[in-house]
């Protein structure tokens, strides 16, 4: 699936590190600074706590300096690299830990705020730096629990929670770091993966649409150039007859005649892909399937296409040549050819209400561990050595099948995956319908063209604008 591989190569080069703008973290830090100043003011003036105001001034002042520096030195639309995001979050964790150290450690109810940088790191960074931030947070929380400046009330009495509560707070924060980190990373990864896969799907569909449009241009060009080429052939043939006594001129006329034939052959060959011509906007279902399978018919495997009319239906339905159907079917056929031993069967069946296509191969089928996940983007599995030897260029099931499934579902298809036999079956699979089975089912009115549409006038062919 060339388009899938191209899209995946582009996508894998992208990093989460470019997700966050520096200005976003600066504004979040300003909010935290304001909240810290308000809390200290209320605790000092209204609750009469005796706080180390000098220490708080140094810690909060450091945050203000970093914010001012970031706001004035760097452009407003700057997005942080992974290293920059990691350093910013490490600074925030250190600053929060220092604030907790100066205000009673884990006896301070605001200790839970230290989970905020951990959550941001899990959503914005790759696992390695996110784990580093999570581990450092646990270390800081542990140190703050063991060593801190106690909160003193108006009488100078230290307000310290019982040790069992301190232990509970420590355990809760540690569990929160682990749970929120893993949960945020997992959810964000799935959302990001799906958005990237949908982007790749749009790229594949766009490419197929461009190829279809290009084919229409070629077909129209072949049609328009047919008359002048025929005239050139006719005139050159007459010149050949009239110049029998002039060998040099006759050779030139003969060359013109041959080149006209060559132009005709080239246009005829290119015009075979011109499926967007008015006469070929719709096609019999089997013709569309054959077109989709054509690139894989000569890859050393036998591809058998059979059509069956169901009860209450005789004529084969005609369908619109949607790029989604062609590209999706082509991907599925490629998978079947890749994994087959020798033969791939494509069964086409229809009734008055439904249209179905089954693609079956004689390979070992889908592994039991992944059959329930087929169609998810970027799915990977461990490849045994024999698989690497037989298909060295194959990178795994994932993006290509996701693209095929998504495109076909856009046409109204219901897709199911199954195996013809147990993958551990010891009998020879070659020549048997024992491998992977992909079944597509449409309601006939979703893709079939009505009889009236098939027989109505095509309308006027519009000339090209010069």
Secondary structure, DSSP 8 states (H G I E B T S, - for coil): -HHHHHHHHHHHT--GGGSSBHHHHHHHHHHHHHHHHHHHHHHHHTS--B--HHHHHHHHHHHHHHHHHHHHHS-TT-B--HHHHHHHHHHHHHHHHHHHHTTTGGGSGGGGGGHHHHHHHHHHS-HHHHHHHHHHHHHHHHHHHHS---EE-TTS-EE---HHHHHHHHHHHHHHHHHHHHHHHHHHHHHHHHHHHHHHHHHHHHHHHHHHHHHHHHHHHHHHHHHHHHHHHHHHHHHHHHTTT-HHHHHHHHHHHHHHHHHHHHHHHHHTT-TTSGGGSEEEHHHHHHHHHGGGTTSSSEEEEEEEE-TT--S--EEE--HHHHHHHHHHHHHHHHH-SSEEEEEEEE-SSEEEEEEEESS----TTTTTTTTSTT------HHHHHH-TT---SSHHHHHHHHHHHHTT-EEEEEESS-TT--S--TTSS-SEEEEEEEEHHHHB--HHHHHS----------
